[in-house]
Amino acid sequence: SIGLCWAFLAGEWLAEQQPIVIKKHGRKAKSIFRYGFDYLRRVLLNIEQHQPQFQQALQLLSGT
């Protein structure tokens, strides 16, 4: 359940930075959860290359 919350928080944060694209039918291209999940997956699978992003993701989880 912590992973689910982390992905959702990351998605909200990312959506503030760069909003999710709205498609022609009026729905978002991705859900907020999926947006955050994809970001965390990319960062965690390449942690050596994405160290600053990993630190930001940890700060999201801690709430600071």
C-alpha positions in Angstrom: 0.0 0.0 0.0 3.0 2.3 0.5 3.9 1.8 -3.1 0.5 2.7 -4.3 0.5 5.9 -2.2 4.0 6.7 -3.5 3.0 6.3 -7.1 -0.1 8.5 -6.6 1.9 11.2 -4.8 4.6 11.2 -7.5 1.8 11.4 -10.2 0.3 14.5 -8.5 3.7 16.1 -8.2 4.5 15.4 -11.9 1.1 16.7 -13.0 1.9 20.0 -11.3 5.2 20.2 -13.1 3.9 19.1 -16.5 0.2 18.6 -16.8 -1.1 15.3 -18.3 -2.2 15.6 -22.0 -6.0 15.7 -22.5 -7.1 13.7 -25.5 -9.7 14.7 -28.1 -12.5 12.8 -26.2 -11.8 14.9 -23.1 -10.0 12.2 -21.0 -6.5 12.3 -19.7 -3.9 10.3 -21.7 -2.8 8.6 -18.4 -4.2 8.4 -14.9 -2.3 10.3 -12.2 -1.4 6.9 -10.6 0.0 5.6 -13.9 2.0 8.8 -14.5 3.6 8.5 -11.1 4.1 4.7 -11.4 5.9 5.1 -14.8 8.1 7.8 -13.3 9.1 5.7 -10.3 9.7 2.7 -12.4 12.0 4.6 -14.7 13.9 6.1 -11.8 14.2 2.9 -9.8 15.3 0.8 -12.7 18.1 3.3 -13.6 18.9 4.5 -10.1 22.6 5.2 -11.0 21.6 7.6 -13.7 18.7 9.2 -11.9 20.1 9.8 -8.4 18.7 13.4 -8.1 15.2 12.2 -9.2 15.4 9.4 -6.7 16.1 11.8 -3.9 13.1 13.9 -5.0 10.9 10.8 -5.0 12.0 10.0 -1.5 11.1 13.5 -0.4 7.6 13.0 -1.8 7.2 9.9 0.3 8.4 11.7 3.5 6.2 14.7 3.0 8.9 17.3 3.1 
